[in-house]
Amino acid sequence: MRHLVIGIMTLLSLVLVMPLNAIAAADNGSVKDWLTENGDDPADIEEQPAEVEGSNTNIFFLLIKLVFYTIVVVGLIYLLIRFLSKRQQKLQHHSVFTQIGGTPLGNNKSVQMVKVGDSLYMLGLEIT
């Protein structure tokens, strides 16, 4: 289970964090090599304003992406909570002291039931 969570988190971090342009630039060498590849001098190239990529994006497509990424994040949180709860249960199984439950009696007062070894104890606690 742990390997599955680590694998999913690694895959998502690679997909979401690493831009595709960085991968393509790494294959072509340096930026200067890429600019001079066609024989032009980088100083002669005029700077043109970059086009905004998402200016004509459909709102429906953005909503679908929002819902998808929300489901992914909630799913990862759910898997993490399940993993941590199973790990905590394994640690509590080997413990001599186990808390069975408790009931509040009033302001800063409660009764707790604990199991120590094979015996059950009821403790009255006052928090000051």
N, C-alpha and C positions, 0 to 999 in steps of 0.2 A: 504494500500500500504506500509505503514511504517513497519507494522508487517511482511509483506512478505519479505522485504529487510533485516530486522534484522534476520529473520529465515534463509534465504539463506546464509547470511554471517556467522551466527553461525554454520550452518551445514558444510559449506566449511572449516571453521577454524578447526572444530573438525576432519574432514577427512584429511585435508592437514597437520595439525600441529602435532596432537597427534600420535605418533608412535604406531603401534599395539603391539610391544614388551612391552611397558610400561603398556598397558592394561592387557596383559597376566601375567606380573610380579606382578601386584597388586592383582591378584586372588590367587597367590601361596604363598603369604607372603613375607618374606625377601629373598634375594638372597642366604644367608647362608642356610636357610631352604631348598631351592630348590636344592642346591648343595649336602646337606647331606641327602636328601630324599631317595636316593637309598643305604644309608649306607656307602658311601665313605667319607673319611675325605677330606675336601677341600684342605688341604696341600699336599695330595698325588696325586691330579689331575695335570697332566702335561699340560702346556699351549701349545696349538697347534695354529699355525697361522690361523687367520680367513680367510675364503674363501671370495673372492670378489664376491658379489652377482650379479652385473650387467656386469661382464666381457664378457659374451657371449650374451648380449642383441642385438636384431636385430635393425638396424638403422631405419627401417620402423616403428617399434613399438614406438621408441623414437619420431619420427616425428609426429605420430598420437597423442601421449600424448602432445607434444608441441602445436599442433594445437588446441586440446581440451581445454587445460588450457588457451591458448590465447583467445579463444572464451568466456570462462567463465569470464575472467578478463574484457574483453571489454563489455560483457553483464552487469556485475556488475557496471561498470563505467556508462554505458548508463542508467541503472535503477536509480543510484544515481543522475545523472544530471536531469532526469525527475522528480524525487521526489523533488529535490531542486527548480526546476523551478516552479512546482505547488505550493510549499510553498511560494515562492517569489511572485507569482501572487496573492495569497490570502492576503498577507501582503500589496501589492500595492493597492488592491481593496478598502481598508479602508482608504487610504491616501487621504488628501485634495489636495496635490500637485502631478501631474502626468506629466512626460516628454513625449511629443508627438514625437519629433524628433529634429534633428539638422543638420546643413550644415557648413562645414568649408569654410571660406572666404579667408583665406591666412595664413601667418605665425602667429600662436598664436591668431587667430581671428575666431569667429564662430557666427552663429545665431542659437538660440534655440527656439523651440516652446513648451510652457508649458500650462497646463490646471490647473487653480486654482479655485476650486469650479465649477461654471458653465461658467467661463470666460476663453477665450484663450488669451495668452500673447506671444509676440515675443520679445525675449531678445537678444541684441547684447553683446557678451562677448569678452573681450580681456584678455588673460592669460599672466601675466608678470612674 
